[in-house]
Amino acid sequence: MEHLNTLALGLLAANIAFIGADLAAQADLGHRWWWPIPGFVVSAAICVLTCGSTAKVGLGPSPVDFYNSYGATPTAQANAALLALLGKAIDDAPERQKKATFTGAFFVLFATMLACLVIFLA
């Protein structure tokens, strides 16, 4: 999960660089210079949330489903299956949540860059 924090920080740096370039070129861009800034700010905010969030862990398997699946099995096997399912829930949940948030930040940045092309080339 640490690599996602690094990617999010890199994307945050790219957003800040784009904001800086936009501010530096505002005289050349004319009265529309500020239009891309909200998109860059939204993407940067999502990156900050990605790095600063502590992902919530899932609660594991449904008790009813687990009982239906393992109710007739010996206790040792059911305990082993429960521990495996809980371990999987703990391992998978934070990674998925951070990936989804990072992907959202990337797509906001990508959409903002496309909008910049349309705005400034038109």
C-alpha positions in Angstrom: 0.0 0.0 0.0 3.0 2.3 0.4 3.5 2.4 -3.3 0.1 4.0 -3.7 1.0 6.7 -1.3 4.1 7.4 -3.4 2.1 7.5 -6.6 -0.4 9.8 -5.0 2.4 12.2 -3.9 3.8 12.1 -7.4 0.4 13.0 -8.8 0.0 15.7 -6.2 3.4 17.2 -7.3 2.2 17.1 -11.0 -1.0 19.0 -10.0 1.0 21.6 -8.2 3.4 21.9 -11.2 0.4 22.4 -13.5 -1.1 25.1 -11.2 2.3 26.8 -11.2 2.6 26.6 -15.0 -0.9 28.0 -15.4 -0.2 30.9 -13.0 3.1 31.6 -14.8 1.4 31.7 -18.2 -1.7 33.6 -17.2 -0.7 36.6 -19.4 -0.4 34.4 -22.5 -3.6 32.4 -21.8 -5.8 35.5 -21.6 -9.0 35.8 -19.5 -9.5 32.1 -19.4 -6.2 31.4 -17.5 -8.0 30.3 -14.3 -10.4 27.8 -15.8 -8.2 24.7 -15.3 -7.3 25.5 -11.7 -10.5 24.0 -10.1 -9.8 20.7 -11.8 -6.2 20.7 -10.6 -7.2 21.6 -7.1 -9.8 18.8 -6.9 -7.3 16.3 -8.2 -4.7 17.6 -5.6 -7.3 17.4 -2.8 -8.1 13.7 -3.7 -4.3 13.0 -3.7 -4.0 14.5 -0.2 -7.0 12.4 1.0 -5.4 9.3 -0.5 -2.1 9.8 1.4 -3.7 10.9 4.6 -6.5 8.4 4.8 -6.4 5.3 7.0 -8.5 2.8 5.1 -11.3 1.1 7.0 -11.0 -2.7 7.2 -14.0 -4.8 6.2 -15.8 -6.8 8.8 -15.1 -10.2 7.2 -17.6 -12.8 6.1 -21.3 -12.6 6.7 -22.1 -14.6 9.9 -25.2 -16.3 8.2 -23.2 -17.3 5.1 -20.3 -18.6 7.2 -22.6 -20.6 9.4 -24.4 -22.1 6.4 -21.0 -23.0 4.8 -19.2 -24.3 7.9 -21.9 -25.1 10.4 -21.5 -28.9 10.0 -17.7 -28.9 9.8 -15.5 -29.7 12.8 -14.6 -26.7 15.0 -10.9 -26.6 14.1 -11.7 -26.5 10.4 -14.3 -23.8 10.9 -11.9 -21.7 13.0 -9.2 -22.0 10.4 -11.6 -21.0 7.6 -12.8 -18.0 9.7 -9.3 -16.8 10.4 -8.4 -17.1 6.7 -11.5 -15.1 5.7 -10.9 -12.4 8.3 -7.2 -12.2 7.2 -8.3 -11.8 3.6 -10.7 -9.0 4.6 -8.0 -7.2 6.5 -5.5 -7.5 3.7 -7.7 -6.6 0.8 -9.9 -3.7 2.0 -7.3 -0.9 2.5 -5.5 -1.7 -0.8 -8.8 -1.5 -2.8 -9.9 1.7 -1.2 -6.6 3.5 -1.8 -6.5 2.2 -5.4 -10.0 3.5 -6.1 -9.2 6.9 -4.6 -5.9 7.2 -6.5 -7.6 6.2 -9.7 -10.2 8.9 -9.1 -7.5 11.5 -8.7 -5.8 10.4 -11.9 -9.0 10.6 -13.9 -9.8 14.1 -12.6 -6.3 15.2 -13.6 -6.7 13.6 -17.0 -10.1 15.2 -17.6 -8.7 18.6 -16.6 -5.8 18.2 -19.0 -8.2 17.3 -21.8 -10.4 20.3 -20.9 -7.3 22.5 -21.0 -6.6 21.3 -24.5 -10.1 22.0 -25.6 -10.3 25.4 -23.9 -6.9 26.8 -25.0 -6.8 25.3 -28.5 -10.3 26.5 -29.4 
